[in-house]
Amino acid sequence: MIRDARPEDAEAITEIYNDAVRNTTAIWNEIEVDAENRRAWIAERQGAGYPLLVWEEDGRAVGYASFGPFRPHDGYHLSVEHSVYVHRDHRSGGKGAKMMEALIERAKEGGFHVMVGAIDAANSGSIRLHERLGFAHVGLMPQVGKKFGRWLDLALLTLLLDDRERP
């Protein structure tokens, strides 16, 4: 079941986030967080009017997805950047795709024009998922990040959410 996150999801979200920090290049950060940090993040994200969704199984969040500002300047206010993370033991069965679809709907309902995915270029599974959902490759930024002692390339993909000609 996909639903809006609640403060009590902070512990599960923390576990998912920290696992990604420790073991993946999905998050280009090496600093783990605690549940209080994630509770504050949930409140901040939702307080700003952005969705934070969780996939719930057996009463526990096993995945989460959100979007927020692409960049902080006014000219970008119709563009959002998203993220989706699923617990390592629950990554099969299409949960990421279903949460992405729900995020896309929320972005359309919110009147946004473009959704941006910024993905480790080596993450072929995530890139394929985005392609299946209609995202287009718009750029590659070589060696703009680092983690685990190596340079990381950033793939940029976008999805046009509507067909309006003018903002």
C-alpha positions in Angstrom: 0.0 0.0 0.0 1.3 3.5 -0.9 0.4 6.2 1.5 1.6 9.6 2.8 4.5 9.3 5.3 3.8 9.9 9.0 6.3 10.9 11.8 6.2 7.3 13.1 7.8 6.1 9.7 11.0 7.9 10.6 12.7 4.8 12.0 12.0 2.7 8.9 13.0 5.6 6.6 16.2 6.1 8.6 17.1 2.4 8.1 16.5 2.5 4.4 18.4 5.8 4.0 21.4 4.7 6.0 21.6 1.4 4.2 21.8 3.4 0.9 24.5 5.6 2.4 26.6 2.6 3.5 26.1 0.3 0.6 25.1 2.1 -2.6 25.8 5.1 -4.8 22.2 6.0 -4.9 22.9 8.7 -2.3 26.2 10.6 -2.7 26.6 11.1 0.9 28.7 9.2 3.5 27.0 10.7 6.6 24.3 8.5 8.3 21.3 10.1 10.0 19.2 9.3 13.0 15.4 9.0 13.3 15.1 12.6 14.7 16.8 13.9 11.5 14.3 12.0 9.4 11.3 13.2 11.5 12.4 16.7 10.9 12.9 16.0 7.2 9.4 14.5 6.9 7.9 17.6 8.6 10.0 20.0 6.4 9.2 18.2 3.2 5.5 18.0 3.9 5.3 21.4 5.4 6.7 22.8 2.1 3.8 21.1 0.3 5.9 18.3 -1.3 4.8 14.7 -1.1 6.6 12.0 0.9 5.1 8.6 0.2 5.8 5.3 1.8 5.2 1.7 0.7 3.7 0.0 3.7 3.8 -3.8 4.2 2.8 -5.5 7.4 2.5 -2.1 9.1 6.0 -0.9 8.3 7.4 1.4 5.6 9.6 -0.7 3.3 10.2 2.1 0.7 9.8 5.8 0.4 9.6 8.4 -2.4 9.5 12.1 -2.6 10.2 15.1 -4.7 11.3 18.6 -3.9 12.7 21.7 -5.6 15.1 21.0 -8.5 17.0 24.2 -7.7 16.2 27.0 -5.3 15.8 29.8 -7.8 12.4 31.2 -8.9 12.9 30.3 -12.5 12.9 26.6 -11.6 9.8 26.6 -9.5 7.9 24.4 -12.0 10.6 21.7 -12.0 11.1 19.1 -9.3 13.7 16.5 -8.5 12.6 13.1 -7.1 14.1 10.2 -5.2 12.8 6.7 -4.5 14.4 4.2 -2.1 13.3 0.7 -1.3 14.5 -1.5 1.6 17.2 -4.0 0.4 14.9 -6.9 1.3 12.0 -5.6 -0.7 13.4 -4.5 -4.0 11.6 -6.9 -6.2 7.9 -6.7 -7.2 7.8 -3.3 -8.8 7.6 -1.2 -5.6 9.9 1.5 -7.0 8.0 1.8 -10.2 4.6 2.0 -8.4 6.0 4.7 -6.1 7.4 6.6 -9.1 4.0 6.4 -10.8 2.4 7.8 -7.7 5.0 10.6 -7.5 4.4 11.5 -11.2 0.7 11.8 -10.5 1.3 14.0 -7.5 3.6 16.2 -9.6 1.0 16.6 -12.3 -1.7 17.4 -9.8 0.6 20.0 -8.3 1.0 21.8 -11.6 4.7 21.0 -12.1 6.0 20.9 -15.6 9.2 18.8 -15.4 10.4 16.0 -13.1 14.2 15.5 -13.0 16.0 12.3 -12.1 19.7 12.7 -11.2 21.1 9.1 -11.2 24.5 7.5 -10.8 25.2 6.7 -14.4 26.3 3.2 -13.5 22.9 2.4 -12.0 21.5 0.8 -15.1 18.5 -0.6 -13.2 17.3 2.8 -12.1 18.0 4.3 -15.6 15.9 1.5 -17.2 13.1 2.1 -14.8 13.1 5.8 -15.6 13.1 5.1 -19.4 10.1 2.7 -19.0 8.3 5.6 -17.3 9.0 7.9 -20.2 12.0 9.8 -18.9 14.4 11.0 -21.5 18.2 11.3 -21.2 19.2 14.9 -21.3 22.7 14.9 -20.0 25.7 13.2 -18.5 28.0 15.0 -16.1 31.3 13.0 -15.8 33.1 12.8 -12.5 31.0 15.3 -10.6 30.7 13.2 -7.5 32.7 10.8 -5.5 32.0 7.9 -3.1 33.8 4.7 -2.1 37.1 6.1 -3.4 36.1 6.6 -7.0 34.6 9.3 -9.2 30.9 9.1 -10.1 29.2 10.2 -13.2 25.7 11.8 -13.0 23.0 10.9 -15.6 20.2 13.5 -15.9 16.8 12.3 -17.1 13.7 14.4 -17.4 10.0 13.8 -17.8 7.7 16.4 -19.2 4.6 16.3 -17.1 2.3 18.4 -19.3 2.3 19.9 -22.8 1.8 23.6 -22.0 3.7 25.9 -24.3 4.2 28.7 -21.7 4.6 28.7 -18.0 
